[in-house]
C-alpha cells in the first residue's frame, strides 16, 4: 500500500473506497471512535455501508476537553446518518497526572485512557475491533497518541487503505456528507501550555473565547490560554489595515469581557501542534503582533 497522493500518480478515490469497504468487511463488526469530525464521519459511514455494517457501533467519548457543541453535533450527525450510536462519559479524565501536571506527552496518556475505555465497550458489546480515523497524513512525530493506539491494537483502516485527508474530503463530498469541508477541531487541552494544569474551568473559558472569535466570522482559529493572556491564531486580512485593526479591536473587547487582561494575535495564523513544536524546538512562542 502506498500512502499519499502525488500530482503524477494518485489512486482514484473510488478505488480507495473499494479497498476500504473490503477491509472493513474483514474487521466487522467494528466499533468506530466517532468524534463527528471529517475523518471519523467518513469512516463511520463506510463501516455502516460495508458488509457486516449492521453490527457496527459509532461511539462518541464525551470528554471535558471536547466543546459542548461538538458533542451535540456528533449525536445529531449519527442520527442523520442512521448510525447505531452510543455516547460514553469520561469526566474523570482530568484527574489523571497527564492533565494536572500536563507534560509534553499528555496526548499519549489521554489517548491510552480513551481507547482502553473503548476497548472495554467493544468487548461488552461483542464487537471484534476498535477502529479510528487516522489517515496517511497523520505522522507519529506529530501525534504521540498514535503510539497508544498501536499498543492497544486499535486499527486505522483509512491509513491502511491509503486515504489522505484530501481523499477523505473528496469521498465525503461525493457521498454528500455535511462534514466534507468541516475545519479541524483539536481538543481544547491543546490550547493550554505544557506544565500548566488543564481544569474544567479553564476548558470552558477557552471554549467561550473561541466561540466569541468564531462569531466574528472566522472558521479556522485557535485561542491559546496563556492566562491572563489570550493568544489568538487567525488569518487576518493581509492588505486591509483598517479592517484588520477593526477585527482585532472587536475580538479583543470580547475576550477582555471573559476576563483576559491581554490579547495577542499570532501573525502566522493557525498553528497546529504549537506547544508540541515549542517543546521540541525550545521556542518561547512570542511572535510580534500584527500592525
C-alpha positions in Angstrom: 0.0 0.0 0.0 1.3 3.5 -0.9 0.3 6.2 1.4 -0.4 9.6 -0.1 -1.1 11.1 -3.5 1.0 13.0 -5.9 0.2 15.0 -9.0 2.0 12.3 -11.0 0.2 9.3 -9.6 -2.9 9.2 -7.5 -5.1 6.2 -6.8 -8.7 7.2 -7.7 -10.9 7.7 -4.7 -13.4 5.2 -5.9 -10.7 2.5 -5.8 -9.7 3.6 -2.3 -13.3 3.3 -1.3 -13.5 -0.3 -2.6 -10.3 -1.2 -0.6 -11.8 0.4 2.5 -15.1 -1.5 2.1 -13.2 -4.8 1.8 -11.0 -4.0 4.8 -14.0 -3.1 7.0 -15.8 -6.2 5.9 -12.8 -8.2 7.1 -12.8 -6.5 10.5 -16.6 -6.4 11.1 -18.3 -5.9 13.4 -16.4 -2.8 14.4 -16.6 -0.1 17.0 -15.8 3.3 15.4 -14.4 6.0 17.6 -16.7 8.8 16.4 -16.0 12.5 17.1 -18.2 13.8 14.3 -15.1 15.2 12.5 -14.2 14.8 8.8 -12.2 11.5 9.2 -14.3 9.7 11.7 -17.6 10.6 10.0 -16.3 9.2 6.7 -15.0 6.0 8.4 -18.3 5.5 10.3 -20.3 6.0 7.1 -18.1 3.5 5.2 -18.4 0.9 8.1 -22.1 1.3 8.1 -22.3 0.5 4.4 -19.7 -2.3 4.3 -20.7 -6.0 4.5 -21.4 -6.6 8.2 -22.2 -2.9 8.7 -25.5 -3.7 10.5 -23.4 -4.7 13.5 -21.2 -1.7 13.7 -21.4 0.9 16.5 -20.3 4.5 16.5 -19.2 5.7 19.9 -18.5 9.3 21.0 -16.5 9.7 24.1 -17.8 12.8 25.9 -14.6 14.4 27.1 -14.3 17.5 29.2 -11.9 19.0 26.6 -14.4 18.5 23.8 -16.5 21.6 23.0 -20.1 21.1 24.1 -21.3 21.9 20.6 -19.1 19.2 19.1 -20.7 16.6 21.4 -24.2 17.6 20.4 -23.2 17.8 16.7 -21.8 14.2 16.8 -25.0 12.9 18.3 -27.1 14.7 15.6 -24.8 13.6 12.8 -25.0 9.9 13.9 -28.8 10.2 13.8 -28.7 11.8 10.4 -26.5 9.0 9.0 -28.6 6.3 10.7 -25.6 5.0 12.7 -26.0 2.7 15.7 -24.7 5.1 18.3 -23.6 5.4 21.9 -22.0 8.1 24.0 -19.8 7.3 26.9 -18.7 9.8 29.6 -15.1 10.3 30.8 -15.4 13.4 33.0 -12.9 11.9 35.4 -10.1 12.1 32.8 -8.9 15.5 34.1 -7.9 13.8 37.4 -5.0 12.0 35.6 -1.5 13.4 36.1 -1.4 13.9 32.3 -3.8 16.8 32.9 -2.9 18.0 36.4 0.9 18.1 35.6 0.3 18.4 31.8 3.7 17.1 30.4 4.5 17.3 26.6 3.5 13.6 26.3 -0.1 14.3 27.5 -1.7 13.2 24.3 -0.3 9.7 24.7 -1.7 9.2 28.2 -5.0 10.7 27.2 -5.4 8.5 24.1 -4.4 5.5 26.1 -7.2 6.1 28.6 -9.8 6.8 26.0 -9.1 3.7 23.9 -8.8 1.5 26.9 -12.4 2.5 27.6 -13.5 1.9 24.0 -11.8 -1.5 24.0 -13.9 -2.3 27.1 -17.1 -1.1 25.4 -16.3 -3.2 22.3 -15.8 -6.3 24.5 -19.0 -5.7 26.3 -20.9 -5.3 23.0 -19.3 -8.3 21.3 -17.6 -6.2 18.7 -14.4 -7.6 17.1 -12.3 -4.5 16.5 -12.0 -0.8 17.5 -11.2 1.4 14.6 -10.4 5.1 14.4 -9.9 7.8 11.7 -6.2 8.4 11.3 -5.0 8.9 7.7 -1.7 8.8 5.8 -1.1 12.4 6.7 -1.0 11.7 10.4 2.6 11.3 11.3 3.7 9.7 14.6 6.1 12.5 15.4 3.2 15.0 15.2 0.7 12.8 17.0 2.2 10.9 20.0 -1.3 9.5 20.7 -0.8 7.2 17.8 1.6 5.1 19.8 -1.1 4.4 22.3 -3.4 3.2 19.5 -0.8 0.7 18.3 -0.2 -0.6 21.8 -3.9 -1.2 22.3 -4.4 -2.9 18.9 -6.7 -0.2 17.7 -6.7 -0.1 13.9 -6.7 2.7 11.4 -8.4 1.5 8.2 -8.2 4.8 6.4 -4.4 4.8 6.8 -4.2 1.1 5.9 -6.0 1.6 2.6 -4.2 4.7 1.6 -6.5 7.6 2.3 -5.1 11.1 2.8 -7.0 14.0 4.3 -7.7 15.2 0.7 -9.1 11.8 -0.2 -11.4 11.7 2.8 -12.8 15.2 2.0 -13.3 14.2 -1.7 -15.0 11.0 -0.8 -17.2 12.8 1.8 -18.3 15.3 -0.9 -19.1 12.5 -3.3 -21.4 11.0 -0.8 -22.9 14.3 0.4 -21.6 14.2 3.9 -22.1 17.5 5.7 -18.6 17.2 7.2 -16.7 17.3 3.9 -15.4 20.9 4.4 -15.5 21.0 8.2 -12.4 22.6 9.7 -10.2 20.5 12.0 -11.1 21.0 15.7 -8.4 19.5 18.0 -9.3 19.0 21.7 -9.3 22.1 23.9 -6.4 20.9 26.0 -4.1 21.7 23.1 -4.7 25.4 23.9 -3.0 25.1 27.3 0.8 25.4 27.6 2.6 22.3 28.9 3.3 22.4 32.6 0.1 24.2 33.4 -2.9 22.3 34.8 -5.9 21.6 32.5 -9.0 22.3 34.5 -12.8 22.2 33.8 -13.0 26.0 34.3 -10.0 26.7 32.0 -11.5 24.5 29.3 -14.9 26.3 29.4 -13.1 29.6 29.3 -11.2 28.5 26.1 -14.5 27.3 24.6 -16.2 30.6 25.3 -13.2 32.5 23.9 -13.2 30.5 20.7 -17.0 30.9 20.3 -16.5 34.7 20.6 -13.9 34.7 17.9 -16.0 32.4 15.7 -18.9 34.8 16.0 -16.6 37.5 14.4 -16.7 35.4 11.2 -13.8 33.0 11.5 -13.9 29.3 10.8 -10.2 28.3 11.3 -9.0 29.6 14.7 -7.3 28.8 18.0 -7.3 30.7 21.2 -4.2 29.7 23.3 -5.0 30.2 27.0 -1.7 31.7 28.4 -3.6 33.2 31.3 -4.1 36.0 31.8 -3.2 36.4 28.2 -5.2 35.1 25.2 -3.1 34.4 22.1 -5.4 34.4 19.1 -4.4 32.5 16.0 -6.5 33.6 12.9 -5.8 34.5 9.3 -6.2 38.3 9.2 -6.7 40.3 6.0 -3.2 40.9 4.8 -3.7 44.1 2.8 -6.6 45.8 4.6 -5.0 47.5 7.5 -8.2 49.3 8.7 -10.3 46.1 8.5 -7.5 44.2 10.4 -7.4 46.7 13.2 -11.2 46.8 13.5 -11.4 43.0 13.7 -8.6 42.9 16.3 -10.3 45.5 18.4 -13.6 43.7 18.2 -12.0 40.4 19.2 -10.0 42.0 22.0 -13.1 43.6 23.5 -14.9 40.2 23.5 -12.1 38.3 25.1 -11.4 41.0 27.8 -15.1 40.6 28.7 -14.3 37.0 29.5 -11.6 38.1 31.9 -8.4 38.1 29.8 -6.2 41.1 30.7 -4.2 41.0 27.5 -5.0 39.7 23.9 -2.2 39.0 21.4 -2.6 38.0 17.8 -0.3 35.5 16.1 0.6 36.9 12.7 1.2 33.4 11.4 -2.4 32.3 11.9 -3.5 28.9 13.0 -0.6 26.6 14.0 -1.5 23.0 14.7 0.7 21.5 17.5 2.0 24.9 18.6 3.1 23.8 22.1 4.4 20.5 20.9 6.6 22.3 18.4 7.8 24.7 21.1 8.7 21.7 23.4 10.8 20.2 20.6 12.4 23.4 19.3 12.7 25.4 22.5 10.7 28.4 21.2 9.3 30.9 23.6 6.2 31.4 21.5 6.4 35.2 21.5 5.8 36.4 17.9 5.1 40.0 17.1 1.5 41.2 16.9 0.2 42.3 13.5 0.2 46.0 12.9 
